[in-house]
Amino acid sequence: MKRWTTFVAAAAMAIAASTTAFAARTDLVLGMVLEPPHLDPTAGAAAAIREVVYANVFEGLTRIGPSGEVLPALAESWTVSDDGKVYTFKLHSGVKFHDGSDFGADDVKFSLDRARAADSTNAQKGLFEAIDTVEVVDPTTVKVTLKHPQGAFLYNMGWGDAVIVSPKSADTNKEKPIGTGPFKFDSWARGSSIKLAKSDSYWGEPVQLDKAEFRIIPDASAALPALLSGDVQAFPNMPVGDSLPQIQADPRFKVVIGSTEGETILTMNNKKPPFDNLKVRQAISRALDRQAIIDGASTGLGTPIGSHFSPANKDYIDLTGTYPHDIAKAKELLKEAGLENGFKTTLKLPPPTYARDGGQVIASELREIGIDAEIIPLEWADWLKQVFTDKDYDLTIVSHVEPNDIGIYARKDYYFNYDSPAFDKVMRDLDLTTDETKRSELYGEAQKILAQDAPVGFLFELPKIGVWDAKIEGLWENAPIPANDLTKVKWVD
């Protein structure tokens, strides 16, 4: 009996030790296809920036939660004046930046004034246009006065572009980001990985992970081996291709298919002939077989769209029937545009699989109506410069993953080169409207204008195919904002 008791005790200790060892696991390697050009979300459009630093390194006054809800962040609470123009934010006290400097109301004023300044390099400068003044009331209180009521103001303040930065480190955040979040920047091996470490001085609820690494894996064929070998434990948005059934059948992994805010579009340069001709844009839209593109570019999991709006949004209108796939009608429209024999053009494609694979399908579809599109593959940095910044392109494919971003079509310097006074008016009215019923009507009107004008070829809403170790909890199922929020991630038995 004594020997048996000793054996049981030893076994129990071994199990306890094993459990403790497992529970103590606090590291995580996540796979990413695109490497961010830098790590400052207030100075660049690439979603990959926010996928690393949003809610992890940097925080805003508010934050967007996993269901798209607006949550408190650096602001613990706020009040709104009766006229809807004055927001008074009460900030958390005792917050520090990762370099040890104190966070306070002065940093909020600096960040918001910087983002809306005439020389601002913020990719979403429009988020701040309604701000009239930012006043420091006391070290933990900020008053923001708007030029007019803005129904989406608190939501806008939750974007990655609206995070709060310190005047001391703002100019160096691209290479060495310093925020107030639960993780601090550790290192960046270009072309390989970005490492974060737990911040011991974090003001909020401590995170479970001590270390997180974002492993850059641009080659889709290398994603599955990295996962199966255990080199990578999670792909929040995995390029699964034909391997999806294999992964779904493997009990070691959890496959979570969710939604994104990623309107995937065939962008046309609206000021460049012949794309300045509505009939040409209509012809291209008619040539697009959305389901064939989804099957070829997105493992058949995308949702067709007919305008720039997420099907998950309560104000979404199905406009996919505006220009249904019709080769004969597309040829007729080209003939009416004086291009009966078609024309040659270029199709510049960034690295993501949906663009590269989708581009092949679309080029084939365009050939059916006489348009010869030369495919030009670009690395991400080159795409950002040539297409997004310099507007040096004819056609391109990209997924716009920013939340509720239909307003980008009203920007006169945006790479679409689209100009519609009617659409601009709807956007102005929307900005001034707080009544939810009226806002829904305006969103519907905006969607219809874009569908009719066909400034781009509306393709599909990008799915989020998350794959990770079955013992991991806390990663987002959906992506209401570009983010890999690690604040609730943990390993479980």
Secondary structure, 3 states (H helix, E strand, C coil): CHHHHHHHHHHHHHHHHHHHHHHCCCEEEEEECCCCCCCCCCCCCCHHHHHHHECCCECCCEEECCCCCEEECCEEEEEECCCCCEEEEEECCCCECCCCCECCHHHHHHHHHHHHCCCCCCCCHHHHCCEEEEEEEECCEEEEEECCCCCCHHHHCCCHHHCCCCCCCHHHCCCCCCCCCCEEEEEEECCCEEEEEECCCCCCCCCCCCEEEEEECCCHHHHHHHHHHCCCCEECCCCCHHHHHHHHCCCCEEEEEEEEEEEEEEEECCCCCCCCCHHHHHHHHHHCCHHHHHHHHCCCCCEECCCCCCCCCCCCCCCCCCCCCCHHHHHHHHHHCCCCCCEEEEEEECCCHHHHHHHHHHHHHHHCCCEEEEEEECCHHHHHHHHHHCCCCCEEEEEECCCCCHHHHHCCCCCCCCCCHHHHHHHHHHHCCCCHHHHHHHHHHHHHHHHHHCCEEEEEEEEEEEEEECCEECCCCCECCCCCCCCCCEECC
